[in-house]
Amino acid sequence: MSIIVNVDVMLAKRKMTSGELAEKIGITQANLSILKTGKAKAVRFSTLEAICKALDCQPGDILEYKND
């Protein structure tokens, strides 16, 4: 099982850069990169909420479950 993080897809749809998103939600670009690449072990609900607010989307637009 794996969780796919689709932040890049939403960034492209919203025509926003990673740097702009990181600044809007108050995290470093390095931490956003870890999240985007799927290397994060966890994500805080407050961070997920901030991402959804900044990108005007739902958590399901960001996170996807795939059964291997």
DSSP file (Angstrom, degrees, kcal/mol; ACC not computed):
  #  RESIDUE AA STRUCTURE BP1 BP2  ACC     N-H-->O    O-->H-N    N-H-->O    O-->H-N    TCO  KAPPA ALPHA  PHI   PSI    X-CA   Y-CA   Z-CA
    1    1 A M              0   0    0      0, 0.0     2,-0.3     0, 0.0    66,-0.2   0.000 360.0 360.0 360.0 146.8    0.0    0.0    0.0
    2    2 A S  E     -A   66   0A   0     64,-2.2    64,-2.9     2,-0.0     2,-0.5  -0.999 360.0-134.9-151.0 150.4    1.2    3.5   -0.7
    3    3 A I  E     -A   65   0A   0     -2,-0.3     2,-0.5    62,-0.2    62,-0.2  -0.918  22.0-151.8-104.3 125.9    0.0    7.1   -0.3
    4    4 A I  E     -A   64   0A   0     60,-3.7    60,-2.3    -2,-0.5     2,-0.6  -0.847   4.2-147.4-100.4 132.1    0.6    9.3   -3.3
    5    5 A V  E     -A   63   0A   0     -2,-0.5     3,-0.3    31,-0.2    58,-0.2  -0.894  12.2-173.9-102.8 119.4    1.1   13.0   -2.7
    6    6 A N     >  +     0   0    0     56,-3.9     4,-1.8    -2,-0.6     5,-0.2  -0.149  41.6 124.9-106.4  36.9   -0.2   15.1   -5.6
    7    7 A V  H  > S+     0   0    0      1,-0.2     4,-2.7    55,-0.2     5,-0.2   0.906  73.7  56.2 -62.5 -40.5    0.9   18.6   -4.6
    8    8 A D  H  > S+     0   0    0     -3,-0.3     4,-2.3     1,-0.2    -1,-0.2   0.883 105.2  52.1 -58.9 -39.3    2.7   19.0   -7.9
    9    9 A V  H  > S+     0   0    0      1,-0.2     4,-2.2     2,-0.2    -1,-0.2   0.932 112.4  44.5 -62.8 -46.1   -0.5   18.4   -9.8
   10   10 A M  H  X S+     0   0    0     -4,-1.8     4,-2.0     2,-0.2    -2,-0.2   0.870 110.7  54.6 -68.7 -36.2   -2.4   21.0   -7.8
   11   11 A L  H  X>S+     0   0    0     -4,-2.7     5,-2.3     1,-0.2     4,-0.5   0.923 110.0  47.2 -61.4 -43.0    0.5   23.5   -8.1
   12   12 A A  H ><5S+     0   0    0     -4,-2.3     3,-0.8     1,-0.2    -2,-0.2   0.909 110.9  51.0 -65.0 -42.2    0.3   23.1  -11.8
   13   13 A K  H 3<5S+     0   0    0     -4,-2.2    -1,-0.2     1,-0.2    -2,-0.2   0.854 116.3  41.2 -63.3 -34.0   -3.4   23.5  -11.9
   14   14 A R  H 3<5S-     0   0    0     -4,-2.0    -1,-0.2    -5,-0.1    -2,-0.2   0.425 107.5-126.4 -94.0   0.5   -3.2   26.7   -9.8
   15   15 A K  T <<5 +     0   0    0     -3,-0.8     2,-0.3    -4,-0.5    -3,-0.2   0.933  62.9 138.8  52.3  51.6   -0.2   28.0  -11.7
   16   16 A M      < -     0   0    0     -5,-2.3    -1,-0.2    -6,-0.1     2,-0.2  -0.940  48.8-128.3-125.4 145.9    1.8   28.4   -8.4
   17   17 A T     >  -     0   0    0     -2,-0.3     4,-2.1    -3,-0.1     5,-0.2  -0.506  24.5-115.1 -88.3 162.3    5.4   27.6   -7.7
   18   18 A S  H  > S+     0   0    0      1,-0.2     4,-3.0     2,-0.2     5,-0.2   0.892 117.5  55.2 -60.2 -40.4    6.6   25.5   -4.8
   19   19 A G  H  > S+     0   0    0      1,-0.2     4,-2.1     2,-0.2    -1,-0.2   0.894 106.9  49.2 -61.7 -41.4    8.3   28.6   -3.3
   20   20 A E  H  > S+     0   0    0      2,-0.2     4,-2.3     1,-0.2    -1,-0.2   0.916 113.2  47.1 -64.4 -43.0    5.1   30.5   -3.4
   21   21 A L  H  X S+     0   0    0     -4,-2.1     4,-2.4     2,-0.2     5,-0.2   0.935 110.5  51.7 -64.3 -46.2    3.2   27.7   -1.7
   22   22 A A  H  X>S+     0   0    0     -4,-3.0     5,-1.9     1,-0.2     4,-1.2   0.906 112.1  47.1 -57.2 -42.7    5.9   27.2    1.0
   23   23 A E  H  <5S+     0   0    0     -4,-2.1    -1,-0.2    -5,-0.2     3,-0.2   0.910 111.6  50.8 -65.9 -42.2    5.8   30.9    1.8
   24   24 A K  H  <5S+     0   0    0     -4,-2.3    -2,-0.2     1,-0.2    -1,-0.2   0.864 117.6  37.9 -63.9 -37.3    2.0   31.0    1.9
   25   25 A I  H  <5S-     0   0    0     -4,-2.4    -1,-0.2    -5,-0.1    -2,-0.2   0.521 110.5-117.8 -97.8  -5.1    1.7   28.1    4.3
   26   26 A G  T  <5S+     0   0    0     -4,-1.2     2,-0.3     1,-0.3    -3,-0.2   0.840  70.5 117.0  78.3  34.3    4.8   28.9    6.4
   27   27 A I      < -     0   0    0     -5,-1.9    -1,-0.3    -6,-0.2    -2,-0.1  -0.876  67.2 -96.3-124.9 165.2    7.0   26.0    5.9
   28   28 A T     >  -     0   0    0     -2,-0.3     4,-2.1     1,-0.1     5,-0.2  -0.380  27.6-120.1 -76.1 157.6   10.5   25.7    4.3
   29   29 A Q  H  > S+     0   0    0      1,-0.2     4,-2.4     2,-0.2     5,-0.1   0.844 115.1  57.7 -62.9 -33.1   10.9   24.7    0.7
   30   30 A A  H  > S+     0   0    0      2,-0.2     4,-2.0     1,-0.2    -1,-0.2   0.924 107.5  45.5 -64.3 -44.0   13.0   21.8    1.9
   31   31 A N  H  > S+     0   0    0      2,-0.2     4,-1.9     1,-0.2    -2,-0.2   0.879 112.5  51.0 -68.1 -36.7   10.1   20.5    4.0
   32   32 A L  H  X S+     0   0    0     -4,-2.1     4,-2.9     1,-0.2    -1,-0.2   0.896 108.5  52.8 -65.2 -38.8    7.6   21.0    1.1
   33   33 A S  H  X S+     0   0    0     -4,-2.4     4,-2.2     2,-0.2     6,-0.2   0.896 106.7  52.1 -62.3 -41.2   10.0   19.1   -1.2
   34   34 A I  H  <>S+     0   0    0     -4,-2.0     5,-1.7     1,-0.2     6,-1.0   0.905 112.8  45.6 -61.4 -41.9   10.0   16.2    1.3
   35   35 A L  H ><5S+     0   0    0     -4,-1.9     3,-1.2     4,-0.2    -2,-0.2   0.930 111.9  51.2 -66.2 -45.8    6.3   16.1    1.3
   36   36 A K  H 3<5S+     0   0    0     -4,-2.9   -31,-0.2     1,-0.3    -2,-0.2   0.846 108.9  50.6 -62.3 -35.8    6.0   16.4   -2.5
   37   37 A T  T 3<5S-     0   0    0     -4,-2.2    -1,-0.3    -5,-0.2    -2,-0.2   0.498 113.1-116.5 -83.5  -2.6    8.4   13.5   -3.1
   38   38 A G  T < 5S+     0   0    0     -3,-1.2    -3,-0.2    -4,-0.3   -35,-0.1   0.632  83.2 119.1  79.7  12.9    6.5   11.2   -0.8
   39   39 A K      < +     0   0    0     -5,-1.7    -4,-0.2    -6,-0.2     2,-0.2   0.539  41.8 107.9 -88.5  -7.3    9.4   10.9    1.6
   40   40 A A        -     0   0    0     -6,-1.0     3,-0.1    -5,-0.2    -9,-0.0  -0.480  57.7-155.3 -71.6 139.7    7.5   12.4    4.6
   41   41 A K  S    S+     0   0    0      1,-0.2     2,-0.3    -2,-0.2    -1,-0.1   0.697  76.3   1.3 -85.3 -21.9    6.5    9.9    7.3
   42   42 A A        -     0   0    0      2,-0.0     2,-0.4     0, 0.0    -1,-0.2  -0.977  58.7-148.1-157.7 162.6    3.6   12.1    8.4
   43   43 A V        -     0   0    0     -2,-0.3     2,-0.1    -3,-0.1     3,-0.0  -0.991  25.0-123.2-139.0 132.8    1.8   15.4    7.7
   44   44 A R     >  -     0   0    0     -2,-0.4     4,-2.4     1,-0.1     3,-0.2  -0.449  17.7-128.0 -71.9 146.0    0.1   17.5   10.3
   45   45 A F  H  > S+     0   0    0      1,-0.2     4,-2.9     2,-0.2     5,-0.2   0.860 111.5  57.5 -61.0 -34.5   -3.5   18.3    9.8
   46   46 A S  H  > S+     0   0    0      2,-0.2     4,-2.0     1,-0.2    -1,-0.2   0.876 108.0  46.2 -65.6 -35.4   -2.7   22.0   10.2
   47   47 A T  H  > S+     0   0    0     -3,-0.2     4,-2.5     2,-0.2    -2,-0.2   0.916 113.2  48.8 -70.4 -43.9   -0.2   21.7    7.3
   48   48 A L  H  X S+     0   0    0     -4,-2.4     4,-2.5     1,-0.2    -2,-0.2   0.901 111.6  50.4 -61.4 -41.2   -2.7   19.8    5.2
   49   49 A E  H  X S+     0   0    0     -4,-2.9     4,-2.4     2,-0.2    -1,-0.2   0.916 110.2  49.4 -62.4 -43.7   -5.3   22.4    6.0
   50   50 A A  H  X S+     0   0    0     -4,-2.0     4,-2.6     2,-0.2    -2,-0.2   0.893 111.1  49.7 -64.0 -40.1   -3.0   25.2    5.0
   51   51 A I  H  X S+     0   0    0     -4,-2.5     4,-2.4     2,-0.2    -2,-0.2   0.937 112.1  47.7 -63.1 -46.4   -2.1   23.5    1.7
   52   52 A C  H  X>S+     0   0    0     -4,-2.5     5,-1.9     1,-0.2     4,-0.8   0.889 113.1  48.4 -62.7 -39.5   -5.8   23.0    0.9
   53   53 A K  H  <5S+     0   0    0     -4,-2.4     3,-0.5     3,-0.2    -1,-0.2   0.933 113.6  46.1 -66.0 -45.6   -6.6   26.6    1.8
   54   54 A A  H  <5S+     0   0    0     -4,-2.6    -2,-0.2     1,-0.2    -1,-0.2   0.846 121.8  36.9 -66.6 -34.4   -3.7   28.0   -0.3
   55   55 A L  H  <5S-     0   0    0     -4,-2.4    -1,-0.2    -5,-0.2    -2,-0.2   0.417 104.5-127.1 -99.1   0.7   -4.5   25.8   -3.3
   56   56 A D  T  <5 +     0   0    0     -4,-0.8     2,-0.3    -3,-0.5    -3,-0.2   0.960  68.7 114.8  51.0  59.7   -8.3   26.0   -2.9
   57   57 A C      < -     0   0    0     -5,-1.9    -1,-0.2    -6,-0.1    -2,-0.1  -0.833  65.8-100.2-144.7-179.7   -8.7   22.2   -2.9
   58   58 A Q    >>  -     0   0    0     -2,-0.3     3,-1.9    -3,-0.1     4,-0.7  -0.715  36.0-109.4-104.5 157.4   -9.8   19.3   -0.8
   59   59 A P  H >> S+     0   0    0      0, 0.0     4,-2.8     0, 0.0     3,-1.0   0.845 119.0  61.2 -55.0 -33.7   -7.4   16.8    1.0
   60   60 A G  H 34 S+     0   0    0      1,-0.3     0, 0.0     2,-0.2     0, 0.0   0.700  96.9  58.7 -67.4 -18.7   -8.4   14.1   -1.5
   61   61 A D  H <4 S+     0   0    0     -3,-1.9    -1,-0.3     1,-0.1   -51,-0.2   0.740 114.8  36.7 -76.7 -23.4   -7.0   16.3   -4.2
   62   62 A I  H << S+     0   0    0     -3,-1.0   -56,-3.9    -4,-0.7     2,-0.4   0.839 117.7  47.0 -95.5 -42.4   -3.6   16.2   -2.5
   63   63 A L  E  <  +A    5   0A   0     -4,-2.8     2,-0.4   -58,-0.2   -58,-0.2  -0.860  60.7 179.3-112.5 138.9   -3.5   12.7   -1.1
   64   64 A E  E     -A    4   0A   0    -60,-2.3   -60,-3.7    -2,-0.4     2,-0.5  -0.998  18.7-141.1-138.0 138.5   -4.3    9.5   -2.9
   65   65 A Y  E     -A    3   0A   0     -2,-0.4     2,-0.4   -62,-0.2   -62,-0.2  -0.870  16.9-174.3-101.5 130.6   -4.2    5.8   -1.8
   66   66 A K  E     -A    2   0A   0    -64,-2.9   -64,-2.2    -2,-0.5     2,-0.7  -0.993  19.0-141.2-124.7 127.5   -3.0    3.1   -4.1
   67   67 A N              0   0    0     -2,-0.4    -2,-0.0   -66,-0.2   -64,-0.0  -0.781 360.0 360.0 -87.0 116.8   -3.1   -0.6   -3.3
   68   68 A D              0   0    0     -2,-0.7    -1,-0.1     0, 0.0    -2,-0.0   0.479 360.0 360.0 -72.0 360.0    0.1   -2.2   -4.5
